Every structure is written in C-alpha cells, then in structure tokens.
Amino acid sequence: MRGPGRWWRGKTTPEKVETYTRLSFHLFAVMEFFSVGLTSVVPMGPRWGTAAMLVVAVHAGLCFVTVSAAVDWTRGRRPQPVGLLWALGAVTAVIAVAAITLAEHGPDREGLDTAAGGVFGVILIFGPGIMALGVRDRRRAFGIAGAFAAGTWVVTLVVGASALTALSTALIVLAGGLFLAFTAVFSVWLLNAVYELDEARETRTRLAVAEERLRFGRDLHDVMGRNLAVIALKSELAVQLAQRGRPEAVAQMVEVQRLAQESQREVREVVRGYREADLASELAGAQGVLAAAGIDCTVSGRTPAGLPAEVQSALGWVVREAATNVLRHGDARWCAVELRVREGRVVLSVENDGVTGTEDGVPMASGSTGTGLAGLRERLAKLDGTLEAGPVGKGLFRLRAEIALPPVAPAGSAAAREVADEVTG
C-alpha cells in the first residue's frame, strides 16, 4: 500500500506545485466554512445559525469545485469554467446581501449582527479571490475584487448603514479581495512557469539526443566517406586489370578487403565513442590514396611536436574530408597539402585542380550538397577554429582550416625551440 510520502515523492516537480496550489485554495474554502460557518450557530441561534452554516457550506463547496475546474483550465485540460464562475459570483452576491440585511434588520439578538457581518465579509473576500483563478487577464482578476467592493459600498448604504461604515466595509472587502486575487494570479503564473521550465528541460534533453545523433551521423560520414570512395576506385581498377588478365588485380582486391575490414573496425570505434583521427596518419593515408588514384599529391610541413590531441584529431578529419572530396568531385591531376603554424594558429591548406562542376556558384568539391564540411565547421568551432572552402582560380579549389593553439612555453625554452624546428624544418 502506497503511503502519503511515497505518493508525494512519486510526483514530478510541476505536479507537486500544482498539487500544492490546489490544496492551498481548497484550504481557503475549508477555512471559510470553519471560520464563519460553524462559529455562527451559537451567536445566531439554532434557526438562523443552522441556516447560515448550511449556506456557507454550499458556498465553500462551490469554491472547492471552482478551484479544481479553474486549475484544470489553466493547464489546458478543460474549457474555461465560465458557468461555475458566474454561479460562484451570483451565490456570493446573494449570500452577502442576505447576511448584511440580517445584520442590519434581523432579530435583536446579542452577537447576531456580528456573526452575520463576519459571514458577509468572509464570503465577499474568498469568493472573488477564488474566481480570479478562472480568468486569464490580471486586470479582470483585480476588477472582480473591485466590483464586489463597489457592490458592498452600495448595498451597505441601501440597507441603512452610515456612509463611513459603508466606506470602511467596502475598503476592507477591497483589500481582502485584492490580496486573494493577487495570490491567485501569482499562483497561476508560478504554476505555468514551473511547467514551462520542465518542458524546456525536456526539450533540451531531446535536443541533446538529436545533437548526439547528428554527431554520430557526421562521424559515420567522415569514417566511411573516404574508405568507400577508395574501395570503389580500387574495385574499378581491379575489374579493369582482371579484364586484361593482369595478376595485379589480386593485389587490388586484397587492398579492397583490407579497407573494408578497416572500415568495419572504425565504425565499431565510432559507436563506442573512442575514435580519434591522427593527423600524421591521415596525411600519409591521403597522400597514398590520391597517388593510387593517379593524382600527384605533395605534403609540405610536418606535424608540430606537442600539438594537442584534440587539434590533431580535428585537422585529421579535415584531411580525410578533403581527400574524399578530391576523389569524388572534379577530375584532379594534382593536390597540394600544406601545414604551418602562424601567429599562434595552426593552418592546414588543401588545394587541388580539376574542379568542373558548380552549384549556385560554389564548386561541387566544397561539399555544399553534403554534410562533410558542415560537420567539420562544427568540430573546428569547438576549438576556436575556422574553415574556409571555395574556388581560388580557374578550375582550382582550396580548403583552409585554422585552429588557435594554446599558450606555449617561453621562446627560449627547449620545448619552444623544438616546435619551431619541427615547423620550419
């Protein structure tokens, strides 16, 4: 059997706030009955006291139902309880008029006018305050309290009270009604804010999942793009060699098999989230792949010593994507890769010829129709890096990546000299 504690702990934070709001306003209805309903029996006598208790009980019950309906409407679970609001307003007005009339012109019994006046005041404060839960506009919520206060002033004058008594009574009703109306408006605002915050958190969670899926898709694209392009190239070469009866076809198919196995391994590593691209390996691999495709590829500059692993990985992905685009797009005859460190930034440039197709003025080699360069830009942006890709001349295309390096050791240190020797050597 579930205890109260487990029932409460099982609720989400918005559900707890909603439950607290409901119980708070339900408590107002209970307070109304016990404060002026039960306490009216003795001073007003059995006849009038019992009648007053029953009338207040009806009003409190109507308040109870209105609170539940108004909160449900606030959360969009039902239409606005217009009928209940009008009913509560009408019952409140009728009971108030009867109570003030009884207080002014009822039997001459000690304590009766005081008890009837208490019913009058409490009914006129709690009724408009609970009605404020069922309206969306703050001005209307406060206007309800003001309207009942104005009605109080008029009714008390009509039943024979002095102008000063009527004014003071109206001001008391106005202050109490405005206080409860403000409480209702603030409670509704807080409840909606908590729900919206919870929805925002859920949205952020869903976006994080979607972002991770996109990252996974980009990684798969980066991993498989070049390997599949090379597999297709070597398979085509093996077919041509086999058609000519050349024994080199076997070596090409062995290489295809190796690339397929390597792709399988890299996909597993991507799934596990452990894969990092090595810059030196990617440079050597790109040079070998492009050379096998009959493209003269030159690499100038060496990987600087002490280059952070995340920078090497990001630049390795750039080299892989660039080589893939050179193979896939255009009819390149040469490709030049340059790696340099300039003014605290490592710069990788890949330039090739043979760009023939364009789309909207952008060479197809830029990957404008794919996701490769978009994924690279996101990778580099996390390292304060930039990526530029575009034509630099007739039939030429250049991809240029820059990443800011972390602060290095003083210029006179051995580490700094080592980096300088690696870059300039």
N, C-alpha and C positions, 0 to 999 in steps of 0.2 A: 504493500500500500504506500502510495506517494505521500510524504508529509509536506507541510507548507513550505519548509525550507527547500526541499528538492523541487517543488513546483516553481518556486521563485527563481532558483538557480537555473532551471531549465529554460528560462525566457532570455531572449536577446535583450540588449540594452534598450533599443527602441520600444520593445514590448513592455519592458519594466517601466519606462517613462509613461507609456500610455496607461498601464495599469495604475500607476501612482496618480495620474491625472484623473482617471475615472473615480478612484476611491476618494480622492480629495473632495471632488464636487458631490459625490454621493454622501460624503460625511456632512456637507452643508445641509442636505435635506434631512439627515438624521438629527443634526443639531437643531434644526428648525422645529422638528416635532417635539424633542425633549425640552427645549428651552421655553417654548410658548404654548405647546400643545398640552402636555401633561401638567405643566405648572398652572394652567388656567382652571383646572377642575375645582380646586379648593376655593380660591378667591371669587370665582364667578358662580359657585353653587352647582349642584348636581345638574340642573337643567341646562343653564347657559354654558357651564363648564364642559359638560359632555359634548354639547353641540360644537363648541369651539375646538375641542380636541379632535373630533371627527373631521371637521372642516380643515384643520391644519394637517391632519393625516392625509387627507385627499390631496392637498397642495404639495405636501412633501413627497407623496408617491408620484405625482405628476412631474415634479422636479427630478426625481430619480430616473424616471423613464426618459425625460428630455435630455438629461446628461448623457445617457448611453447612446441615444439616437444622434445627438449632436456630435459626439466624438467619432462615431462611425461615419457620419457625413464628412467630418473634417478629413478623415483618412480615405475618402472616396469609396466607401463600401456600400453606401446607400444614398438616395436622393436627400436633398435638404429637408429636414422635418418641419416644413412650413406650418402644417396643421397643428403639430404639437406646440410650436412656438406661439401661435395665435391662441390656442386653448390655454396655455400657461398664462399668457398675458391677460386673457379675459378672466380666468379664475382668480388671478392675483388681484385684479381691479375690483371684482365683486366682493371678495373676502375683505379687502381693505376698506371699501365703502361700508360694508356691514359692520366691521369692527369699530370704525370711527363713529358711526351712527350710534352703536350700542354704548360706546364710551361717553358720548355727549347726552344721549337721550334715553339710555337704558334704565333699569331699576336702580333705585337708590340703595346700593349695596356696597359696603366697605370693600375696597380692593377690586371691584368690578371694572371701573374705568381704567385703573392701572393695568389690569390684565388685558383688557380689550385694546388699550393703547399699545401694549407690547406686541400683541398679535398684529396689529396694524403696521407697526414699524418693521418688525422682522420679515413679515410677508413681502412688504414693499422693497426691502433690501435684497433678500435672497432670490425673489422671483426675477427681477431684471438682470441680476448678476448671472443667473443660470441661463437666461435667454441669450445673453451675449455669446455663449458658446456656439450658438447656431447661426450666427451671422458672420460673414467674411470681412466686411468693411469695419475698421475700427471706429470710424465716425458714427456708424449706425449703432455699434455696440454701446458707445457712450451716449448716443442720442436716446436709446431706450431708457437708460437711467435718468436722463434729463427729463424725458417725457413723463415718467412716473413721478418725479419730484414736482414737476409743474402741476400734474393732476392732484397730487397731495395738497398743494397750496390752495387750489381751487375748492377741493372737497371739504377741507377743514374750514374754509371761510363759509361755505354753504351751510354746513351743519351748525354754525353758530360760534365757532372759535374766534378769538380775537385775531387781529391782523398780525400781531407779534407772535402769538402762538402758532398761527398758520405758517409764518415765515420760518420760524425756528424748526418746526416739524419738517417742512419741505427741505431745509438745508441739511438736516440730519439724514433724511431719506436720500438726498442727492449725494452726500459724502459716502454713505454706506454703499449705495448702488454703484457709484463710480469706482469705489475700491474693488468691489467684486467683479465689475465689468473689466477693470484693468487686469485683475487676476486671471479672468477667463481669457482675455486677449493674449496676455503673456504666456499662459499655459499652452494655448493652441500654437502660438509661434514657436515655443520651445519644442513642443512635440513634433511639429513639422520639420524643424531644424535638425532634430536628432535623427528622424527618418531619412532626411536628405543626406545627412552625413554618412549614415550607414549605407545608403545607396551609392554614394560617391566612393566609399571604400570598396564595395563590391565591384563597381566599375573599374576602379584602379586595379583590383585583383585580376579582373578579366582582361584588361589591357596588358598587364604584366604577362599573363599567359599568352596572349596574342603576340606580344613582342618577342617572347621566347620562341614561339613557333616561327615567326619571321626570321629570327636569328638562325634557327636550325635550318630553315629553308635556304638562307644565304650560304650557310656553311656547306650544305649539300651541293649547292650550285657551284661554289668555289672548288670543292673537292672533286666533283665529278666532271665539271666542265672541261678542263684541260685533258684529263685522262680519257674521256670519251672521244674527244677530238683526235687525240693521238691514236687511240685504238682504231678509229675509223680510217685514219690516214695509213696506218701500218697494215690494216686489213686489206685496204685497196692495193697497197704496194705488194702484199703477199699474193693477191689474186693475179696481178699482172706478171709477177715473177713465176707463179705456178703455170700460167698460160704459156709462158715461154720455156717451161721446163727447167728453170733455174733452181739450183739447190738452195739459194739464199731465202727462198720462200719459207723454208722451215724455220730459219732464224727469226724471220719477221713474226711468224705465228707464235714462236716461243716468247718473243717480246710482248705480243698481244696478251698472251696468257699471264705473263708477269704483271702487266699493267692492270689486268682485270683483278688479279689477286691483291695487288696493292690498293686498288680502289675499294675492294671489299674490306680490307683492313682499315683504311682511312674512314670509311663510313661507320664502322664499329666505333672508332675513336671519337667521331663526331657525336654519335649517340651517347657515348659515355661522358662527353664534355671535356675530354682530356687533350684534344688535338691542338697543337701549336705549329705554325709554319716556320721553318728555319730558313733564314734569308740566304745563307751561303748555299744550302742545298737547293733552294728554289732557283737561284741564279744559275747554278750548274745544270739543273734539270731543264730550265727554259732554254739554255744555250744548246744542250744536246737535242732536245725535241725539235727546235727550229732548224737545227742543222740537218736532222734526219728528214725534214720536210723540204730540204733544198733551199733554205733561207740562211743567208750569211748573217750570223749573229755575233756581235762583238760586245764584250762587257768590260767597261773601264771603271777603275776604282775597286777597292776591296772593302769588305765589311769592317768597320772600325772596331778596334778592341774595346771591350767594356760597353758595347751598345746594349741597352736594356732589352730583356727578353720580349717584352710586350711590343717594343718598337720593331725589333727584328721580325716578330710574328706578323705585325701589320704590313710591313714592307714586303714580307714573303708572299702574303696574299695579293699584294699589288702586282708583283712579278708574275705570279700564277695567272691572274686575270688578264694581264697584258699579253702574255704568251698565248693564252686561249683566244683572245680577240685577233691577234695577228694570224693565227691559223685559220680562224673561222671566216674572217671578213677580208675582202680585197684579194690582191694577188701580190703579196710582198716578195721582194727579192733580197732585201736586207733589213736588219733590225739592229739598232744601237741602244745599249743599256748603259746608263751612267749613274754612279753612286758617289756622292760627295757630301761633305759637311761644310756648311757655310753659315757663319754668324749664328752659331748655336742651334742650327737646324740641319737635320739630315735630309738630303734631297735625292730622290730617285727619279730618273727620267728615262722613259722608253719611247723611242722614235722609230718609225718604220715607213716604208713607201708602199705603193701598190693600193692605195685607198681609191676605190672606184665608185662605190655606192654611197649615196647620201639620203637622209630623210629629214625634211624640214630644215635643210641647210647644215645638218650635223652628220658627219661621216658615220656609216654603219659601224665602223670599228669602235666608236665611242661607247657602244653598248647601250645606246639610248632606248632600244626596244627591249632590253633585258633588265635583269636585276643586279648584274655584277657590280657596275660602278656605283650604283646607289648603296649597295651593301658596303663597298669599300669606303665611301664617304662617311658612312656612319661609324665604321671602325676607326678611321683616322680622326674623326671629330672627338672621340673619347680621349685621344692623346694630344689634343690641341693641334691636330694636323689638318691639312687641306689636300684636295685632289682636283687637278685640272686636266681636262681632256678635250682635244679639239684639233682641227687642221692647222698646220703651220706653213703650208705652201701647197703648190700644185701636186696632188697625189700623196702628200705627206701628212702624217698624223703623229701627235705627241701626247703621251700621258705622263703627267708630272705630279709626284706626291712629295709633300713636305711634312715633317714632324719635328716639333720643338724637342730639343734634348734637355734632360735635367741638368742642373748645375754640375760642372766638372771640377776636378781638383785644380789648385793653383797652377799657373802656367809653367812654373819652374819645377814642378813635381815630376817624378818618373812616370806616373800614370798619364799625365797630360802629354809628355813627350812621346809616350807610346802610341796614344791616339793620333797625334799629329803625324808620326811616322807611318802609321797604317793608312791614313787618309791620303797623304801626299806621295806615298810610295807607290 
